């Protein structure tokens, strides 16, 4: 109980200096309830504590419900608690062997990583159009590094900091984090390049319902989660496949056979490449502004032509037309998407459609993140 009380104080201090993000709020509330339960000899880990944490976060930050951090954090936490409740409680000898301990740890780590990955997969496909396929292996390999190396080094650095002896421990912690980053980069390199369709809102709602049913029901009742889960998979597999993107800054990305092509000199600002298309991006062999060229892409043949009607504030004087094998011609003008969230080029049964970003209005948490506040007029100097 003394350790639980000390942990509550430590968690409160960390929560105060961490920035109080949604994931931190959820972890702090669950930790507070868990350690408080230890003080009163109650079960520390349960879906009740997760429900209380969810209610508190929604009460103080209702807009967080539509954010990826809120959805993925609570989905993973609920799935892991459900896994803990159904995990077989086997009787073990008083002194299990080393191999038994290591084997049990590997199985538990694999199950934890697999369940967390599956719980967050629908939200990653909906918000980011991508999934970490090798995250389970990466987590199993990196967990002992963080547990046995990073965390002890960080704790010793915190203890030694007031006396000025924290530098060696910080160096050790830095080396451990370099190893973790190496594991992460290697897992990305060996992951297969698979273009996954985006999970729409209906599919994500079905997936969220499946996760909720799996967490709430017990034993045979969890079979009810199979119906919305199967519905989400069907909606996902039948969803349109994005073959091109127009970013919010006017840059254009088209999918080729094995990579994504970026049309050069089409960027209004020095922004980042879209996260949803990954890191395999090459510059398209086009001259640039004011020139014509053609490209063979996944959707068909893309023709870049000079646009004589482009507005003066447009960063490019070209217009893009994609011709499909079925004879369809989809004309794109990147200037119309600048500052409006961009757009996606979807392929549905070989037919191309332009899907612009949704411009919502209403409550504060419905406002798109890409809207910029209007510029204030500069005050004029008076004599």
C-alpha positions in Angstrom: 0.0 0.0 0.0 2.9 2.3 0.7 4.3 1.6 -2.8 0.8 2.3 -4.3 0.6 5.6 -2.5 4.0 6.6 -3.7 3.1 5.6 -7.2 0.0 7.9 -7.1 2.2 10.8 -6.2 4.7 10.0 -8.9 2.0 9.6 -11.5 0.4 12.9 -10.5 3.7 14.8 -10.8 4.4 13.3 -14.2 0.8 14.1 -15.4 1.3 17.7 -14.4 4.5 18.1 -16.5 3.6 15.8 -19.5 1.2 18.2 -21.3 -2.0 16.3 -20.3 -2.7 14.8 -23.7 -5.7 12.4 -24.2 -3.6 9.3 -24.0 -1.8 10.6 -20.9 -5.2 11.5 -19.3 -6.4 7.9 -19.9 -3.3 6.4 -18.5 -3.3 8.7 -15.5 -6.9 8.0 -14.6 -6.6 4.3 -15.0 -3.3 4.3 -12.9 -5.0 6.4 -10.3 -8.0 4.0 -10.0 -5.7 1.0 -10.1 -3.4 2.2 -7.3 -6.3 3.5 -5.4 -7.9 0.0 -5.6 -4.7 -1.4 -4.1 -5.1 0.9 -1.2 -8.6 -0.5 -0.5 -7.9 -4.1 -1.4 -10.0 -4.0 -4.6 -9.3 -5.4 -8.1 -6.9 -3.0 -9.8 -7.4 -3.8 -13.5 -11.0 -3.9 -14.8 -13.2 -2.5 -17.5 -14.8 -0.3 -14.9 -11.7 1.7 -14.4 -11.5 2.1 -18.2 -15.1 3.2 -18.3 -14.5 5.8 -15.6 -11.4 7.1 -17.5 -13.4 7.3 -20.7 -16.2 9.2 -19.0 -13.9 11.7 -17.4 -12.0 12.4 -20.6 -15.3 12.9 -22.5 -16.7 15.1 -19.8 -13.7 17.5 -19.9 -12.7 17.1 -23.6 -15.7 16.0 -25.7 -14.0 17.0 -28.9 -11.3 14.3 -28.3 -13.8 11.6 -29.2 -13.2 12.2 -33.0 -9.4 12.2 -32.7 -7.3 9.2 -33.6 -5.4 9.3 -30.2 -8.6 8.9 -28.2 -10.0 6.1 -30.4 -6.8 4.1 -30.6 -5.9 4.5 -27.0 -9.2 3.4 -25.5 -9.6 0.6 -28.1 -6.2 -0.9 -27.3 -6.7 -0.5 -23.5 -10.1 -2.2 -23.6 -8.9 -5.0 -25.8 -5.9 -5.6 -23.5 -8.1 -5.6 -20.3 -10.4 -8.1 -22.0 -7.4 -10.3 -22.9 -6.2 -10.1 -19.3 -9.6 -11.3 -18.1 -9.7 -14.3 -20.4 -6.0 -15.2 -20.1 -5.8 -18.7 -18.5 -4.8 -18.6 -14.9 -2.6 -21.7 -14.8 -1.1 -23.1 -11.6 2.6 -22.9 -11.7 5.3 -24.4 -9.5 6.8 -22.3 -6.7 10.1 -22.0 -8.6 9.5 -22.1 -12.4 12.6 -22.6 -14.5 14.3 -20.0 -16.6 13.0 -21.4 -19.9 9.5 -21.5 -18.5 9.7 -17.9 -17.5 11.1 -16.8 -20.9 8.6 -18.8 -22.8 5.7 -17.4 -20.8 7.0 -13.9 -21.3 7.4 -14.3 -25.1 3.8 -15.7 -25.4 2.4 -12.9 -23.3 4.3 -10.2 -25.2 3.2 -11.7 -28.5 -0.5 -11.9 -27.4 -0.4 -8.3 -26.0 1.1 -6.9 -29.2 -1.2 -8.8 -31.5 -4.4 -7.8 -29.6 -3.3 -4.2 -29.4 -2.4 -4.1 -33.1 -5.7 -5.7 -34.1 -7.7 -3.3 -31.9 -6.0 -0.2 -33.4 -5.9 -1.5 -37.0 -9.4 -0.2 -38.0 -8.7 3.3 -36.8 -5.3 3.4 -38.4 -6.9 2.3 -41.7 -9.5 5.0 -41.4 -7.4 7.9 -40.4 -4.0 7.1 -42.0 -4.8 4.6 -44.7 -2.0 2.4 -43.5 -1.2 -0.4 -41.0 1.9 -1.6 -39.2 2.0 -5.2 -40.5 5.2 -6.2 -38.6 4.5 -4.3 -35.4 4.0 -7.5 -33.4 7.5 -8.8 -34.1 9.0 -5.3 -33.6 7.3 -5.0 -30.2 8.4 -8.4 -29.0 12.0 -7.6 -29.9 12.0 -4.0 -28.5 10.1 -4.7 -25.3 13.0 -6.3 -23.4 15.3 -3.5 -24.5 12.9 -0.9 -23.0 12.2 -3.0 -19.9 15.7 -4.1 -19.0 17.7 -1.2 -20.4 15.9 2.0 -21.2 13.7 2.2 -18.1 16.4 1.4 -15.5 18.8 3.8 -17.2 16.1 6.6 -17.1 15.4 5.9 -13.4 19.0 6.0 -12.5 19.4 9.2 -14.4 16.6 10.8 -12.5 18.1 9.7 -9.2 21.6 10.9 -10.1 20.5 14.2 -11.7 20.4 16.2 -8.4 24.0 15.2 -7.8 25.3 15.9 -11.3 26.0 12.2 -12.2 23.2 11.7 -14.6 25.3 11.9 -17.8 26.5 8.3 -18.0 22.9 7.0 -17.4 21.5 9.3 -20.1 24.2 8.0 -22.5 23.1 4.5 -21.8 19.4 5.4 -22.3 20.3 7.1 -25.6 22.0 4.0 -26.8 19.0 1.9 -25.9 16.7 4.2 -27.8 19.0 4.0 -30.8 18.6 0.3 -30.7 14.8 0.6 -30.5 14.8 3.0 -33.5 17.0 0.5 -35.4 14.4 -2.3 -34.7 11.6 0.0 -35.8 13.4 1.0 -39.1 14.3 -2.6 -39.8 10.7 -3.8 -39.3 9.6 -1.1 -41.8 12.2 -2.2 -44.3 11.1 -5.9 -44.2 7.4 -5.1 -44.3 5.8 -5.8 -47.6 4.7 -2.9 -49.7 0.9 -3.4 -49.7 -1.6 -0.7 -50.7 -4.5 -1.2 -48.4 -7.9 0.4 -49.1 -9.2 3.0 -46.8 -11.7 2.0 -44.2 -14.7 4.3 -44.4 -16.8 5.7 -41.6 -19.3 2.9 -41.7 -16.6 0.3 -41.6 -14.9 2.0 -38.7 -18.2 2.2 -36.8 -18.7 -1.6 -37.4 -15.2 -2.3 -36.2 -15.7 -0.1 -33.1 -18.9 -1.9 -32.3 -17.1 -5.3 -32.6 -14.4 -4.2 -30.3 -16.9 -2.8 -27.8 -18.9 -6.1 -27.8 -15.8 -8.1 -27.4 -14.8 -6.0 -24.4 -18.2 -5.8 -22.7 -19.4 -9.4 -23.1 -17.9 -12.4 -21.4 -17.2 -15.9 -22.6 -19.7 -17.0 -25.3 -21.2 -13.5 -25.5 -18.1 -12.4 -27.3 -19.3 -14.3 -30.3 -21.7 -11.5 -31.0 -18.7 -9.4 -32.0 -18.2 -11.5 -35.1 -21.2 -10.0 -36.9 -20.0 -6.3 -36.9 -16.4 -7.5 -37.4 -17.3 -9.4 -40.6 -19.4 -6.5 -41.8 -16.4 -4.1 -41.3 -14.1 -6.5 -43.3 -16.6 -6.6 -46.2 -17.0 -2.8 -46.2 -13.2 -2.5 -46.1 -12.5 -4.9 -48.9 -15.1 -3.3 -51.1 -14.0 0.3 -50.4 -12.5 2.4 -53.3 -8.8 2.3 -53.7 -7.0 5.7 -53.8 -4.6 6.0 -56.8 -3.8 9.6 -56.4 -3.7 12.5 -54.0 -3.8 16.3 -54.2 -2.3 17.6 -51.0 -3.5 20.7 -49.2 -0.5 22.7 -50.5 -1.2 21.8 -54.2 1.3 19.0 -54.6 0.1 16.0 -56.6 1.0 12.3 -56.0 0.1 9.5 -58.4 0.5 5.8 -57.8 2.8 4.0 -60.3 3.5 0.3 -60.5 5.7 0.0 -57.4 6.0 3.5 -56.1 4.4 6.9 -55.8 5.3 9.7 -58.2 5.3 13.4 -57.1 4.8 16.0 -59.8 7.6 18.5 -59.4 7.2 22.2 -58.9 3.6 21.8 -57.9 3.9 22.6 -54.2 2.7 25.9 -52.8 4.4 25.6 -49.5 7.3 23.6 -48.1 5.1 21.0 -46.5 5.6 17.3 -45.8 4.6 14.4 -48.0 1.3 12.8 -47.2 1.7 10.1 -44.5 -0.8 7.8 -46.1 1.4 7.0 -49.1 4.5 5.9 -47.2 8.1 6.8 -47.9 8.6 5.3 -51.4 8.1 8.5 -53.3 10.1 9.6 -56.4 10.0 12.7 -58.5 8.0 12.3 -61.7 10.1 12.9 -64.9 8.3 16.0 -65.9 10.0 19.4 -66.7 7.9 21.3 -64.3 5.9 24.5 -64.5 4.6 25.6 -67.9 5.5 22.3 -69.6 3.6 19.3 -71.0 4.4 15.7 -70.5 2.7 12.3 -70.0 3.1 9.5 -67.4 2.1 5.9 -67.2 0.4 5.4 -63.8 -1.7 2.9 -62.0 -5.0 4.6 -63.1 -4.0 4.9 -66.7 -2.1 7.6 -68.6 -1.6 11.0 -66.9 -1.1 14.0 -69.2 0.2 17.3 -67.9 -0.8 20.2 -70.1 -0.3 24.0 -69.8 -3.3 25.7 -68.2 -3.7 29.2 -69.6 -6.7 29.9 -67.3 -4.8 29.3 -64.0 -5.2 32.1 -61.4 -2.3 34.3 -60.6 -2.0 32.9 -57.0 -1.7 29.3 -58.2 1.8 27.8 -57.8 1.5 25.9 -61.1 0.4 26.8 -64.6 -0.4 23.2 -65.5 -3.5 21.0 -65.4 -3.6 17.3 -65.1 -5.8 14.8 -67.0 -5.9 11.1 -66.3 -7.1 8.9 -69.1 -8.2 5.3 -68.1 -8.2 2.2 -70.3 -12.0 2.4 -70.4 -11.8 5.8 -72.1 -12.7 8.0 -69.1 -10.9 11.3 -68.7 -10.6 12.8 -65.2 -9.4 16.4 -65.3 -7.7 17.7 -62.1 -6.8 21.3 -61.1 -4.6 21.3 -58.0 -5.2 25.0 -57.4 -8.8 24.3 -56.4 -7.6 22.1 -53.5 -5.1 24.4 -52.0 -6.1 25.4 -48.4 -9.2 23.2 -48.6 -7.7 19.9 -47.3 -6.8 18.5 -50.6 -8.5 15.6 -52.5 -8.1 12.0 -53.3 -8.5 10.2 -56.7 -10.4 6.9 -56.0 -10.7 4.0 -58.4 -14.0 2.0 -58.2 -14.2 -0.8 -60.6 -11.8 0.9 -63.0 -13.7 4.2 -62.9 -12.1 7.3 -61.4 -13.8 9.7 -59.0 -12.4 12.8 -57.2 -13.1 12.7 -53.4 -12.4 16.2 -51.9 -11.8 16.7 -48.2 -15.0 17.1 -46.2 -15.8 20.6 -45.3 -17.7 20.4 -42.1 -19.4 23.0 -39.9 -21.1 23.1 -36.6 -19.5 22.3 -33.3 -15.9 23.0 -32.5 -14.8 19.4 -32.6 -16.4 19.0 -36.1 -14.2 21.6 -37.6 -11.5 20.2 -40.0 -7.9 20.6 -38.7 -6.7 22.2 -41.9 -8.7 25.4 -41.7 -6.4 28.3 -41.0 -7.4 31.4 -39.0 -7.8 34.5 -41.0 -4.9 36.9 -41.1 -5.2 40.0 -39.0 -4.8 43.3 -40.6 -1.5 44.9 -39.7 -1.9 48.2 -37.7 -1.0 51.3 -39.7 1.6 53.6 -38.3 0.4 57.1 -37.6 2.6 60.2 -37.6 
